[in-house]
Structures are given as structure tokens and as C-alpha cells.
Amino acid sequence: MNRRVFLISASTGGLAAITGLSAFSLTRTPTAALAPWAEAGTDRSDPRRFVVEHAVFAPNPHNRQPWIIELTGPLTMTLWCDLDRRLPHTDPFDRQIVIGLGCFTEIASLAAGAIGYRLDVAPFPEGEPAPRLDRRPVAHLMLVRDEAVHPDPLFGQIKLRRSTKRPFDMAKPVPAPVLAQLQALSGPLAVVSTLTDPDMVARVRASTREAWDIEAKTARTHQESVDLMRIGRREIEANPDGISLGGPFLEGLSLVGQLSRAQLADPASSAYRLGADMYRTMLAATPAYCAVAAPDESRSGQFAAGRAYLRLNLASAAAGLALHPVSQALQEFPEMADVKARLEAALGVAAPNRLHMLARVGYGPAVPQTPRWAASTRIRTA
Ligand SMILES: Cc1cc2nc3c(=O)[nH]c(=O)nc-3n(C[C@H](O)[C@H](O)[C@H](O)COP(=O)(O)O)c2cc1C
């Protein structure tokens, strides 16, 4: 499909603008937007900055990077949510945003351990905001020198972890012992489960596809994603967050007028259909799922689910597996209610338990790191 659109573009003559395609390709990497990955941890003089430089690599919804870290003392920090970076249409109660902040905190804890500190975490120290987040802190974090702390092997996976938004190998099932290792990441605050039964996997695949269609066909929820799309290197470097549509192929399409936010918002456009086809192909190529659930509906449960998901993502990477969250069917906007209820029933999740993450798991291709704002841009001094 990609190729077909590309050839159509070429036949219009539009690609004459892109002479020397390979030279063009070489210049399309958003180098500045990826620089934080290479630079993290080079200076170990301030443990707080070391920890935050790694924590910003956390997976998070639409890569909005909603964290603000305030340095409150030589070894203390407060984690805040940047309330302007939430996703009110697809995440009306800021649940997914909190999960991302939990992922951030778990990386912070692993990074602290790598330099001999324990990270003491107090989530929602001034109470749990509801129904949406407010100006209260998400967590107080304290670094404590601790001889008993040893680097966790998962620390080594932080820069290798990805959300692999690609089709997985349907001929290569995930071995049961590997899945058992992932389930063993469960704790009292968050339960990790895996799903391989072919009938169940087929049902969940159908739900994820139906849910994707609902989100895409609901104008306001789709527009929320479209508004966050960064097309091509210049836009990605100007805003190294959101959904990056980069690389020579997509940037080439944009240059010849085949890929714009207006087209992506329009279900009748070929750009929209291309995106939908790619997503459906990807969702279909899913041999198994992982899920993370919390025992209650609380903010602390969401936060703990994020911490567990992060460990799941790193442990999957260590096992050579690709992981990719598919959250549409878990979202709380009214049009999704039926699919959400059916999925929860199929997975046996009933109140007070809460399903927080559903992710495709399998063997997938290597994919690049995603852009990040430098940690220094997210740090405030008290
Ligand atoms: C709570 C949560 C929900 C997410 N939901 C989705 C999703 O539905 N679809 C998707 O493609 N990625 C999803 N992601 C992955 C993010 O898009 C991804 O973490 C972000 O773009 C950064 O990319 P990276 O994880 O490869 O660094 C989710 C991540 C989190 C933490």
C-alpha cells in the first residue's frame, strides 16, 4: 500500500522535487530530537539529573511527555503533570497520562539503583485528584544512598525498549516459559497477564480493530491525534513529542502533497486510508497479548500499573520481544463504552479490578527510538 501511493505520486511528477532520493534519505533523521538518547547519563555529578535524563525515555500516551520535575532539595524532587499535555478526548479522566507518569517513575527508580541510590516514592502526597488531575503533585521522590541497592539488569534495557508499532511474526509464537517470566512481574498493586489462546486472541484482535475504527471515526477523538502529528524532520525537531510521521518515505509523500494533517483528518483521503490500512494490517499480525490490571480504580492503581507496564516493556525487550500498547478499547469516551465492556467481559476483568494496559506482544522488526524533549527542558528548580 505504501509503495502504491508512492508510485502514484511518482507518476504525477511530484517527486521531481526530490532528486537524489538517497541523499534526501540521509538528511531526514531528526538528529536533535533523538539527541537526548545519546546524551543521557554522560554526567553523573548530580544524581537527580542522572535519574531524570533516563526517566524521560518512558513510554507515554501519544509521546506527550507530560512530566515536570521540580528539584526541591539536593536529593529530593517533586513530579508534576504538565496539565496542558493531557489528552482530554481519548483520555477524559487522565488515566493513561498517570500510567505514563508511573512508567517515568519506574525508570527513575531503576536509574537511581544504577548509581547506588534507592528511590523512595510517595504517590499523590496531597491526595488523589478526581475526576481529572489538578495542580497537586503526582509524586514526591527522594534519593537515598543505600549500600543494599544493586543495579537492576533491566536498567540496561532502558535505551533498547520500544513501543513496536509494526506487524509481528505470526509464524513465531512466544514460548510459554518467556510468557511465564512476564507474568511473574505481577505484584500486589498490579497484575500482569498474558493471552495466547487462539480463540481469545482472535476475539481481542477483533475488539482492538473495532475500537481503532471507533476512535478514528469519532471526529473529536481522531482530531486529537491528528493535531499531534508531526510530519517530517522540521516539524519533529520543532516539537519532539506527539506522533512523529518521519523518514524519507512519509516526508516524500508530504513534499508531493500526499500527506498533510488536513488529509489525515479526512476519512475520504488516500492518506487516511493508507494509515487505516497500515494499522489494520498491524493489529491483525498479533500472535499474543499482555495485559496489566490494578485491583481498584484508584490513581495509585493507575500509577502502579504504569510502573508494572514499564518493567514488562523492559523485560520483553530483554527477551527479544516486541511490545505495543493498543489502548483504544480501554478508553472511557462514551462511543467506546460497548467495546470496552465486551473486552473486559472477555478478559474476565470485573469491578473493582481495572484493566489499564493491553499490549500486543510477539517478535517484530527493530524500530528506531522516538523523539524526546531534553530532560533539562522538563526540570524546574524550586
Ligand atoms: C498509557 C499508554 C497508552 C498507550 N497507548 C498506545 C496506543 O493505543 N497505541 C500506540 O500505538 N501506542 C500507545 N502507547 C505507546 C506510546 O505511543 C509510546 O510510548 C510513545 O509514542 C513513545 O514511544 P516509545 O515507547 O517507543 O518510546 C501507549 C503508551 C502508554 C504509556
The ligand as an SDF file (V2000), in Angstrom:
LIG
                    3D

 31 33  0  0  0  0  0  0  0  0999 V2000
   -0.7370    4.5030   28.8140 C   0  0  0  0  0  0  0  0  0  0  0  0
   -0.1730    4.3120   27.4280 C   0  0  0  0  0  0  0  0  0  0  0  0
   -1.0310    4.0670   26.3790 C   0  0  0  0  0  0  0  0  0  0  0  0
   -0.5270    3.8940   25.0850 C   0  0  0  0  0  0  0  0  0  0  0  0
   -1.4040    3.5920   24.0680 N   0  0  0  0  0  0  0  0  0  0  0  0
   -0.9420    3.4150   22.8130 C   0  0  0  0  0  0  0  0  0  0  0  0
   -1.8250    3.0700   21.7480 C   0  0  0  0  0  0  0  0  0  0  0  0
   -3.0210    2.9050   21.9370 O   0  0  0  0  0  0  0  0  0  0  0  0
   -1.3130    2.9120   20.5070 N   0  0  0  0  0  0  0  0  0  0  0  0
    0.0170    3.0820   20.2620 C   0  0  0  0  0  0  0  0  0  0  0  0
    0.4350    2.9420   19.1160 O   0  0  0  0  0  0  0  0  0  0  0  0
    0.8800    3.3750   21.2560 N   0  0  0  0  0  0  0  0  0  0  0  0
    0.4460    3.5460   22.5150 C   0  0  0  0  0  0  0  0  0  0  0  0
    1.3210    3.8350   23.5300 N   0  0  0  0  0  0  0  0  0  0  0  0
    2.7490    3.9350   23.2270 C   0  0  0  0  0  0  0  0  0  0  0  0
    3.1800    5.3740   23.0160 C   0  0  0  0  0  0  0  0  0  0  0  0
    2.6620    5.8430   21.7900 O   0  0  0  0  0  0  0  0  0  0  0  0
    4.7130    5.4470   23.0400 C   0  0  0  0  0  0  0  0  0  0  0  0
    5.1480    5.0980   24.3300 O   0  0  0  0  0  0  0  0  0  0  0  0
    5.2510    6.8080   22.6860 C   0  0  0  0  0  0  0  0  0  0  0  0
    4.9180    7.1510   21.3710 O   0  0  0  0  0  0  0  0  0  0  0  0
    6.7750    6.8440   22.8150 C   0  0  0  0  0  0  0  0  0  0  0  0
    7.3490    5.8270   22.0290 O   0  0  0  0  0  0  0  0  0  0  0  0
    8.2930    4.7360   22.6780 P   0  0  0  0  0  0  0  0  0  0  0  0
    7.5200    3.9870   23.6970 O   0  0  0  0  0  0  0  0  0  0  0  0
    8.7260    3.8370   21.5280 O   0  0  0  0  0  0  0  0  0  0  0  0
    9.4690    5.4420   23.2940 O   0  0  0  0  0  0  0  0  0  0  0  0
    0.8660    3.9950   24.8360 C   0  0  0  0  0  0  0  0  0  0  0  0
    1.7270    4.2210   25.9170 C   0  0  0  0  0  0  0  0  0  0  0  0
    1.2270    4.3730   27.2100 C   0  0  0  0  0  0  0  0  0  0  0  0
    2.1650    4.5930   28.3630 C   0  0  0  0  0  0  0  0  0  0  0  0
  1  2  1  0
  2  3  1  0
  2 30  2  0
  3  4  2  0
  4  5  1  0
  4 28  1  0
  5  6  2  0
  6  7  1  0
  6 13  1  0
  7  8  2  0
  7  9  1  0
  9 10  1  0
 10 11  2  0
 10 12  1  0
 12 13  2  0
 13 14  1  0
 14 15  1  0
 14 28  1  0
 15 16  1  0
 16 17  1  0
 16 18  1  0
 18 19  1  0
 18 20  1  0
 20 21  1  0
 20 22  1  0
 22 23  1  0
 23 24  1  0
 24 25  2  0
 24 26  1  0
 24 27  1  0
 28 29  2  0
 29 30  1  0
 30 31  1  0
M  END
$$$$
